[in-house]
Amino acid sequence: MTASANVTEPGNPAKGERVLYLFCFAAADLAPAAPEIAGLGDLVLHRWGNLVAVCGWTEVEQWSGQQGERNLQDLQWLGPRVMRHQAVIEAAMQAAAVLPARLGTLFSSPAALDRFLTINEHIIAQFLNQARNQDEWAVKGFLDRGKAGEWLLSRLSAAQPECSEASGARYLQQRRMRAAAAKELNQWVARTLESSIDELRRHAAGFHQRAVSALAEPGAPQPVVNLAFLVARDAVDQFRRCVERANLEHREHGLELGLSGPWPPYSFCPALETPP
């Protein structure tokens, strides 16, 4: 599940009642694109001043209570709804800046949504203005420790004169160099990533470090960094070239950056206040 706006469900609708499901907030210039996103299902574009809330109708028990808890644990039920949630947001972002909502954000009525917008209108509008013509790009770093360790060992070995003494002395020298390479590995990764990140940040309007995912299978490249950048659309080519240069320089040494996007700005959403 993706990160999103910090929104909770206002109101207390009765079982069986239909409620508003929020996909995202968007700038008002989304309205002319309504026909383009209408093909994604029965959507409601709820206008509030210069903002539009992109919503749909759903049954409250689908998302809350015991039935909701069971549904959220059922991947066959959840999967299509996650895909629809993302598809609606991504369609909207083609026409206007968006602030994505958390999966399963419900409002008991249009009036409850209006109360929420009354409190948060300024924060939402400010974010949408700042995020205009910008998208989130994800950069993940992966380290092949075996390959990187062997490269560092070969570099250290080349800098050391070969031991001409007995085999035992050569063995001890190799052990010392392997220990030195293992110690250097984490420092080299940290320096290399810091340099690459600094360069990427020069082409981004925002930067956020996210939690690194679970470790990969033994022997596979391990995730070492997980980053989100907010990048202006006219700077994407430069940003992409930075990633490519880093990979040309370091991939053969076991460190590679993966780039994905564009995404809605999930990682940069502001915290929003829920009405009392």
C-alpha positions as CSV (number, residue, x, y, z in Angstrom):
1,M,0.0,0.0,0.0
2,T,1.4,3.4,-0.9
3,A,2.0,6.3,1.4
4,S,-0.6,9.0,1.2
5,A,-2.4,11.9,2.8
6,N,-3.0,11.6,6.6
7,V,-6.8,11.4,6.4
8,T,-9.2,9.5,8.6
9,E,-12.9,8.8,8.2
10,P,-15.2,11.6,9.4
11,G,-18.8,10.8,10.4
12,N,-20.4,7.6,11.6
13,P,-22.5,6.2,8.7
14,A,-24.9,3.3,9.4
15,K,-24.4,-0.2,8.1
16,G,-25.5,-0.5,4.5
17,E,-25.2,3.2,3.9
18,R,-23.3,4.4,0.8
19,V,-20.4,6.8,1.5
20,L,-18.0,8.8,-0.5
21,Y,-14.6,7.1,-1.3
22,L,-11.9,9.7,-1.8
23,F,-9.2,9.0,-4.5
24,C,-7.4,12.3,-4.5
25,F,-7.6,16.1,-4.4
26,A,-6.7,18.0,-7.5
27,A,-6.5,21.5,-8.8
28,A,-9.6,22.9,-10.4
29,D,-8.1,22.6,-13.9
30,L,-8.9,18.9,-13.6
31,A,-12.5,19.6,-14.4
32,P,-12.1,19.9,-18.2
33,A,-10.5,16.4,-18.1
34,A,-13.6,14.8,-16.6
35,P,-14.4,12.9,-19.8
36,E,-11.0,11.3,-19.8
37,I,-11.3,9.8,-16.3
38,A,-15.0,9.0,-16.6
39,G,-14.0,5.8,-18.4
40,L,-12.6,4.6,-15.1
41,G,-16.0,4.1,-13.6
42,D,-18.7,6.0,-11.7
43,L,-16.7,9.0,-10.3
44,V,-17.8,12.1,-8.6
45,L,-15.8,15.4,-9.1
46,H,-16.7,17.3,-6.0
47,R,-15.8,21.0,-6.5
48,W,-14.8,23.2,-3.6
49,G,-13.5,26.6,-4.6
50,N,-10.3,26.0,-6.6
51,L,-10.1,22.4,-5.6
52,V,-11.7,19.2,-6.9
53,A,-12.1,16.0,-4.8
54,V,-12.1,12.9,-7.0
55,C,-14.5,10.5,-5.3
56,G,-16.7,7.5,-5.9
57,W,-19.6,5.9,-3.9
58,T,-19.1,2.7,-1.9
59,E,-20.8,0.7,0.9
60,V,-19.3,1.6,4.3
61,E,-19.1,-2.0,5.5
62,Q,-16.9,-2.9,2.6
63,W,-14.1,-0.9,4.3
64,S,-14.9,-0.8,8.0
65,G,-15.9,-3.1,10.8
66,Q,-15.4,-6.8,10.8
67,Q,-16.3,-7.2,7.1
68,G,-13.9,-4.4,6.2
69,E,-11.1,-6.1,8.2
70,R,-11.7,-9.4,6.4
71,N,-11.7,-7.7,3.0
72,L,-8.4,-5.9,3.7
73,Q,-6.8,-9.2,4.4
74,D,-8.2,-10.8,1.2
75,L,-5.8,-10.2,-1.6
76,Q,-8.4,-11.2,-4.2
77,W,-10.7,-8.6,-3.0
78,L,-8.1,-6.0,-2.2
79,G,-5.9,-6.3,-5.4
80,P,-8.4,-4.9,-7.9
81,R,-9.3,-2.0,-5.6
82,V,-5.7,-1.1,-5.1
83,M,-5.3,-1.1,-8.9
84,R,-8.4,1.0,-9.4
85,H,-7.3,3.5,-6.7
86,Q,-3.9,4.0,-8.4
87,A,-5.4,4.1,-11.9
88,V,-7.8,6.9,-11.0
89,I,-5.1,9.0,-9.3
90,E,-2.7,8.4,-12.2
91,A,-5.4,9.4,-14.7
92,A,-6.1,12.6,-12.8
93,M,-2.4,13.5,-12.5
94,Q,-2.2,13.6,-16.3
95,A,-4.5,16.7,-16.2
96,A,-3.7,18.4,-13.0
97,A,-1.5,18.4,-9.8
98,V,-2.9,15.8,-7.3
99,L,-2.7,15.0,-3.6
100,P,-3.4,11.3,-3.4
101,A,-5.6,10.0,-0.5
102,R,-5.0,6.9,1.5
103,L,-6.6,3.7,0.2
104,G,-10.0,3.4,1.9
105,T,-10.5,7.0,2.9
106,L,-14.2,7.5,3.4
107,F,-16.5,10.4,4.0
108,S,-20.0,9.9,5.4
109,S,-21.5,12.5,3.1
110,P,-20.6,15.4,0.8
111,A,-21.2,17.7,3.8
112,A,-18.6,15.8,5.8
113,L,-16.2,16.2,2.9
114,D,-17.0,20.0,2.8
115,R,-16.2,20.2,6.5
116,F,-12.9,18.5,5.9
117,L,-12.1,20.9,3.0
118,T,-13.0,23.9,5.1
119,I,-10.2,23.1,7.6
120,N,-7.6,21.9,5.0
121,E,-8.3,23.9,1.9
122,H,-5.2,26.2,2.3
123,I,-2.8,23.3,3.0
124,I,-4.2,21.3,0.0
125,A,-4.1,24.3,-2.3
126,Q,-0.6,25.2,-1.3
127,F,0.7,21.6,-1.9
128,L,-1.0,21.4,-5.3
129,N,0.5,24.7,-6.3
130,Q,4.0,23.5,-5.3
131,A,3.6,20.1,-7.0
132,R,2.3,21.5,-10.3
133,N,4.1,19.9,-13.3
134,Q,6.1,17.7,-10.9
135,D,6.0,13.9,-10.3
136,E,7.5,11.5,-7.9
137,W,10.3,9.3,-9.0
138,A,11.6,6.3,-7.0
139,V,15.3,5.5,-6.9
140,K,16.3,2.2,-5.2
141,G,19.9,1.1,-4.7
142,F,21.0,-2.6,-4.9
143,L,24.3,-4.0,-3.8
144,D,25.9,-7.2,-5.0
145,R,28.2,-7.7,-2.0
146,G,30.1,-10.5,-3.6
147,K,30.9,-8.6,-6.7
148,A,31.7,-5.4,-4.8
149,G,33.9,-7.2,-2.3
150,E,35.9,-8.9,-5.1
151,W,36.4,-5.6,-6.9
152,L,37.6,-3.9,-3.7
153,L,39.9,-6.9,-3.0
154,S,41.4,-6.7,-6.5
155,R,42.0,-3.0,-6.1
156,L,43.7,-3.5,-2.7
157,S,45.8,-6.4,-4.1
158,A,47.0,-4.3,-7.0
159,A,48.2,-1.6,-4.5
160,Q,50.2,-4.2,-2.5
161,P,53.4,-5.8,-3.5
162,E,53.0,-9.6,-3.9
163,C,54.3,-11.5,-0.9
164,S,57.3,-13.6,-2.0
165,E,57.6,-15.4,1.3
166,A,56.2,-18.8,2.2
167,S,52.7,-19.8,1.3
168,G,51.6,-19.2,5.0
169,A,52.7,-15.6,4.8
170,R,50.9,-15.2,1.5
171,Y,47.8,-16.7,3.0
172,L,47.9,-14.2,5.9
173,Q,48.4,-11.3,3.5
174,Q,45.3,-12.4,1.6
175,R,43.3,-12.7,4.8
176,R,44.4,-9.2,5.8
177,M,43.4,-7.8,2.4
178,R,40.0,-9.5,2.5
179,A,39.3,-8.1,6.0
180,A,40.4,-4.6,4.7
181,A,38.1,-5.0,1.7
182,A,35.1,-6.0,3.9
183,K,35.8,-3.0,6.1
184,E,36.1,-0.7,3.2
185,L,32.9,-2.0,1.5
186,N,30.3,-0.2,3.7
187,Q,32.4,3.0,3.6
188,W,32.6,2.8,-0.2
189,V,28.9,2.2,-0.6
190,A,28.1,5.2,1.7
191,R,30.4,7.5,-0.1
192,T,29.2,6.5,-3.6
193,L,25.5,6.8,-2.7
194,E,26.1,10.1,-1.0
195,S,27.7,11.5,-4.2
196,S,25.0,10.1,-6.4
197,I,22.2,11.4,-4.2
198,D,23.7,14.8,-4.0
199,E,23.8,15.0,-7.8
200,L,20.2,13.8,-8.1
201,R,19.0,16.3,-5.6
202,R,20.3,19.1,-7.7
203,H,17.7,18.2,-10.3
204,A,14.8,17.7,-7.9
205,A,12.5,20.0,-6.1
206,G,12.0,17.6,-3.2
207,F,13.7,14.6,-1.6
208,H,12.5,11.9,0.9
209,Q,14.3,8.9,2.2
210,R,12.0,5.9,2.7
211,A,12.4,2.6,4.6
212,V,14.4,0.0,2.8
213,S,12.4,-3.1,1.9
214,A,13.1,-6.6,3.3
215,L,16.3,-8.2,2.3
216,A,16.5,-10.2,-0.9
217,E,17.3,-13.9,-1.2
218,P,20.9,-14.9,-0.2
219,G,23.2,-14.3,-3.1
220,A,21.0,-11.8,-4.8
221,P,21.7,-8.0,-4.8
222,Q,20.5,-6.5,-1.5
223,P,18.5,-3.3,-1.2
224,V,20.6,-0.6,0.4
225,V,18.6,2.6,-0.2
226,N,15.1,3.6,-1.1
227,L,14.6,7.2,-2.1
228,A,11.8,9.4,-3.5
229,F,12.4,12.6,-5.5
230,L,9.9,15.2,-6.6
231,V,11.1,16.1,-10.1
232,A,9.8,18.8,-12.5
233,R,8.8,17.3,-15.8
234,D,11.2,19.5,-17.7
235,A,14.1,18.2,-15.5
236,V,13.3,14.5,-15.9
237,D,15.8,13.9,-18.7
238,Q,18.7,15.4,-16.7
239,F,17.6,13.4,-13.6
240,R,17.5,10.1,-15.6
241,R,20.9,10.8,-17.1
242,C,22.3,11.2,-13.5
243,V,21.0,7.7,-12.7
244,E,22.5,6.3,-16.0
245,R,25.9,7.9,-15.3
246,A,26.0,6.4,-11.8
247,N,25.2,2.9,-13.2
248,L,27.8,3.2,-15.9
249,E,30.4,4.0,-13.3
250,H,29.4,1.6,-10.5
251,R,27.3,-1.3,-11.9
252,E,30.3,-3.4,-12.8
253,H,31.5,-2.9,-9.2
254,G,28.3,-4.3,-7.8
255,L,26.2,-1.2,-7.0
256,E,23.2,-0.3,-9.2
257,L,20.4,2.2,-9.0
258,G,16.9,1.3,-10.2
259,L,14.6,4.1,-11.4
260,S,10.8,4.0,-11.6
261,G,8.1,6.6,-12.3
262,P,6.5,8.9,-12.8
263,W,4.2,8.4,-9.8
264,P,1.8,10.6,-8.0
265,P,3.6,12.5,-5.1
266,Y,2.7,9.9,-2.5
267,S,5.9,10.5,-0.4
268,F,5.4,14.3,-0.2
269,C,1.8,14.6,0.9
270,P,1.3,17.0,3.9
271,A,-0.5,15.9,7.0
272,L,-4.1,17.0,7.0
273,E,-6.4,17.7,9.9
274,T,-9.6,15.8,10.6
275,P,-12.6,17.8,11.9
276,P,-13.6,17.2,15.5
